[in-house]
Amino acid sequence: MPGLFTIHSADAGYGSGIVIRGLDLDIESGEFISLIGPNGAGKSTIIRLLTGMLQPVAGTVCFGGRDVKSFGARELARNFSVVMRITGEVPAFTVRSFLGFGMFPHEGPGRYGAGNCLTVNDTAERTGITGLMDRSVNELSAGEFQLVQVARALVQSSGVIILDEPVSNLDYGHTTLVMDLLRELNRSGTTVVCALHDVNCASEYSSRMVCIKNGALFASGAPSSVVNTAVMGKLYDAEFMSLVNPATGSPMIVPVPGGI
């Protein structure tokens, strides 16, 4: 049986440069997947392949057994929510309007009723952005905009959420808020696929960690089998020591002083 997502023998990149080579990856419904690896390894490229934002130059990317490139925009949006890193300005919508766009795949443009307002307001409260609702998205800090993007994805209410470094600009408290929300969604049946920079954050929240190095699958497994000095040392070409998070019991690694 094919997985929810199936990437088969995929090559992908930008212009004449190939970033991903011969990638095979299955993602099952209900998993919480973290993509980890060094900068430039190809994590964001995989996210773009899964969402249909980038087409492979070889191989296939399928969702539910169907090639992702065959989906229309609204059909894609009904099936999965996406949080991407955005550089540069976006149109000067208010945060309230930006969140309302999460209703697009279900309601269509211009159909924003009272029930939708309740959904938007409730989501704003859950993500701690109520005080930002009437501000322009262009006035927000990088961290505030990340929270707003996560909130819009929650409003979209699909069965899959795909995120590219959703907590990279957040402090510890807001990182915990966002990751706890994603874990809550996952426990309710939502599939989560998340590219993360922080290995220990990935270890604490993921059901499976997918390690990418030089555009290829390096290792894949439960945090207990992946987060150790041998695997992480080879993945990052650095020296680490292993610890256990005393609060959660999750495996952790920290760099050996002078080892990186």
For each residue, the residues with C-beta under 8 A, 3 or more apart:
1:
2: 6 26 62 64 65
3: 6 26 27 28 29
4: 27 28 29 31 63 64 160 191
5: 25 26 27 50 61 62 63 193
6: 2 3 25 26 27 60 61 62 65
7: 10 23 24 25 26 46 49 50 59 60 61 62
8: 24 59 60 61 62
9: 22 23 24 58 59 60
10: 7 20 22 23 24 49 56 58 59 60 61
11: 18 20 21 22 23 56 57 58 59
12: 18 19 20 23 45 48 49 54 55 56 57
13: 16 17 18 19 20 45 57
14: 17 19 54
15:
16: 13
17: 13 14
18: 11 12 13 21 57 215
19: 12 13 14 42 45 215
20: 10 11 12 13 23 42 45 46 49 56 215 216
21: 11 18 215 216
22: 9 10 11 59 216
23: 7 9 10 11 12 20 42 46 59 215 216 217
24: 7 8 9 10 217
25: 5 6 7 46 210 217 220
26: 2 3 5 6 7
27: 3 4 5 6 31 33 50 191 193
28: 3 4 31 191
29: 3 4 159 191
30: 186 189 191
31: 4 27 28 191 192 193 207 208
32: 182 183 186 191 192 194 205 206 207 208
33: 27 191 192 193 194 206 207 208 209 210
34: 194 195 196 202 205 206 208 209 210
35: 43 46 47 193 194 195 196 210 212
36: 43 195 196 197 199 202 209 210 211 212 235
37: 41 42 43 211 212 213 218 235
38: 41 213 235 236 237
39:
40:
41: 37 38 212 213 214 215
42: 19 20 23 37 45 46 212 214 215 216
43: 35 36 37 46 47 164 195 212
44: 47 48 85 164 165 195
45: 12 13 19 20 42 48 49 54 215
46: 7 20 23 25 35 42 43 49 50 195 212
47: 35 43 44 50 51 84 162 163 164 193 195
48: 12 44 45 51 53 54
49: 7 10 12 20 45 46 52 53 54 55 56 61 68
50: 5 7 27 46 47 61 63 68 162 193
51: 47 48 68 76 80 82 84 162
52: 49 55 61 68 69 71 76
53: 48 49 82 84
54: 12 14 45 48 49
55: 12 49 52 61 69
56: 10 11 12 20 49 59 60 61
57: 11 12 13 18
58: 9 10 11
59: 7 8 9 10 11 22 23 56
60: 6 7 8 9 10 56 67
61: 5 6 7 8 10 49 50 52 55 56 67 68 69
62: 2 5 6 7 8 65 66 67 68
63: 4 5 50 66 68 71 79 80
64: 2 4 79
65: 2 6 62
66: 62 63 70 71
67: 60 61 62 70
68: 49 50 51 52 61 62 63 71 76
69: 52 55 61
70: 66 67
71: 52 63 66 68 75 76 79
72: 75 76
73: 76 77
74: 77 78 104 105
75: 71 72 78 79 105
76: 51 52 68 71 72 73 79 80
77: 73 74 80 81 104 105 156 158
78: 74 75 105 106 158
79: 63 64 71 75 76 158 159 160
80: 51 63 76 77 158 159 160 161 162
81: 77 102 152 153 154 156 157 158 160 161 162
82: 51 53 153 161 162 163
83: 146 149 150 152 153 161 162 163 164 166
84: 47 51 53 149 164
85: 44 164 165 168
86: 90 145 149
87:
88:
89: 92 138
90: 86 93 137 138
91: 137
92: 89 136 137 138
93: 90 97 98 101 136 137
94: 97 98 133 134 135 136 137
95: 98 99 124 129 132 133 134 135 136 137 140 148
96: 99 100 120 133 134
97: 93 94 100 101
98: 93 94 95 101 137 148 152
99: 95 96 102 120 123 124 133 148 151 152 155
100: 96 97 103 112 116 120 155
101: 93 97 98 104 152
102: 81 99 120 152 153 154 155 156 157
103: 100 106 107 111 112 116 119 120 155 156
104: 74 77 101 107 108 109
105: 74 75 77 78 156 158
106: 78 103 157
107: 103 104 111 112 113 116
108: 104 111
109: 104
110:
111: 103 107 108
112: 100 103 107 116 117
113: 107 116 117
114: 117 118
115: 118 119
116: 100 103 107 112 113 119 120
117: 112 113 114 120 121
118: 114 115 121 122
119: 103 115 116 122 123 155 157
120: 96 99 100 102 103 116 117 123 124 155
121: 117 118 124 125 130
122: 118 119 125 126
123: 99 119 120 126 127 151 154 155
124: 95 99 120 121 127 129 130 132 133 151
125: 121 122 128 130
126: 122 123 151 154 181
127: 123 124 147 148 150 151 154 177 178 181
128: 125 147 174 177
129: 95 124 132 133 144 147 148 151
130: 121 124 125 133
131:
132: 95 124 129 135 140 144 147 148
133: 94 95 96 99 124 129 130
134: 94 95 96
135: 94 95 132 139 140
136: 92 93 94 95 139 140
137: 90 91 92 93 94 95 98 140 145 148
138: 89 90 92
139: 135 136
140: 95 132 135 136 137 144 145 148
141: 144 145 169
142: 145 146 169
143: 146 147 169 170 171 174
144: 129 132 140 141 147 148
145: 86 137 140 141 142 148 149
146: 83 142 143 149 150 166 167 168 169 170 178
147: 127 128 129 132 143 144 150 151 170 174 178
148: 95 98 99 127 129 132 137 140 144 145 151 152
149: 83 84 86 145 146 152 153 166
150: 83 127 146 147 153 154 163 166 178 181
151: 99 123 124 126 127 129 147 148 154 155
152: 81 83 98 99 101 102 148 149 155 156
153: 81 82 83 102 149 150 156 161 163
154: 81 102 123 126 127 150 151 157 161 181 185
155: 99 100 102 103 119 120 123 151 152
156: 77 81 102 103 105 152 153
157: 81 102 106 119 154
158: 77 78 79 80 81 105 161 190
159: 29 79 80 189 190 191
160: 4 79 80 81 190 191 192 193
161: 80 81 82 83 153 154 158 182 185 190 191 192 193
162: 47 50 51 80 81 82 83 193 194
163: 47 82 83 150 153 166 182 192 193 194 195
164: 43 44 47 83 84 85 195
165: 44 85 168 195 196 197
166: 83 146 149 150 163 178 182 194
167: 146 170 174 175 178 179 196 198 201
168: 85 146 165 197
169: 141 142 143 146
170: 143 146 147 167 174 175 178
171: 143 174 175
172: 175 176
173: 176 177
174: 128 143 147 167 170 171 177 178
175: 167 170 171 172 178 179 201
176: 172 173 179 180
177: 127 128 173 174 180 181
178: 127 146 147 150 166 167 170 174 175 181 182
179: 167 175 176 182 183 201 204 205
180: 176 177 183 184
181: 126 127 150 154 177 178 184 185
182: 32 161 163 166 178 179 185 186 192 194 205
183: 32 179 180 186 187 205
184: 180 181 187 188
185: 154 161 181 182 188 190 192
186: 30 32 182 183 189 190 191 192 207
187: 183 184
188: 184 185
189: 30 159 186
190: 158 159 160 161 185 186
191: 4 27 28 29 30 31 32 33 159 160 161 186
192: 31 32 33 160 161 163 182 185 186
193: 5 27 31 33 35 47 50 160 161 162 163
194: 32 33 34 35 162 163 166 182 202 206
195: 34 35 36 43 44 46 47 163 164 165
196: 34 35 36 165 167 199 201 202
197: 36 165 168
198: 167 201 202
199: 36 196 202 203 227 232 253
200: 203 204 227 245 250 252 253
201: 167 175 179 196 198 204 205
202: 34 36 194 196 198 199 205 206 209 223
203: 199 200 206 209 223 226 227 250 251 252
204: 179 200 201 223 245 248 250
205: 32 34 179 182 183 201 202
206: 32 33 34 194 202 203 209 223
207: 31 32 33 186 222
208: 31 32 33 34 220 221 222
209: 33 34 36 202 203 206 219 220 221 222 223 226 227
210: 25 33 34 35 36 217 219 220
211: 36 37 217 218 219 220 226 231 235
212: 35 36 37 41 42 43 46 215 216 217 218
213: 37 38 41 216 218 235
214: 41 42
215: 18 19 20 21 23 41 42 45 212
216: 20 21 22 23 42 212 213
217: 23 24 25 210 211 212 220
218: 37 211 212 213 234 235
219: 209 210 211 226 231 235
220: 25 208 209 210 211 217 226
221: 208 209 225 226
222: 207 208 209 225 226
223: 202 203 204 206 209 226 227 250 251
224: 227 251
225: 221 222 228
226: 203 209 211 219 220 221 222 223 231 232
227: 199 200 203 209 223 224 231 232 242 250 251 252 253
228: 225 231 232 242 251 253
229: 232 233 239 240 241 242 253
230: 233 234
231: 211 219 226 227 228 234 235
232: 199 226 227 228 229 235 236 238 240 253
233: 229 230 236 237 238 239 240
234: 218 230 231 237
235: 36 37 38 211 213 218 219 231 232
236: 38 232 233 240 260
237: 38 233 234
238: 232 233 255 259 260
239: 229 233 255 256 259 260
240: 229 232 233 236 253 254 255 256 259
241: 229 253 254 256
242: 227 228 229 251 252 253
243: 251 252 253 254
244: 249 250 251 252
245: 200 204 248 249 250 251 252
246: 249
247:
248: 204 245
249: 244 245 246
250: 200 203 204 223 227 244 245
251: 203 223 224 227 228 242 243 244 245
252: 200 203 227 242 243 244 245
253: 199 200 227 228 229 232 240 241 242 243
254: 240 241 243
255: 238 239 240 259 260
256: 239 240 241 259 260
257:
258:
259: 238 239 240 255 256
260: 236 238 239 255 256
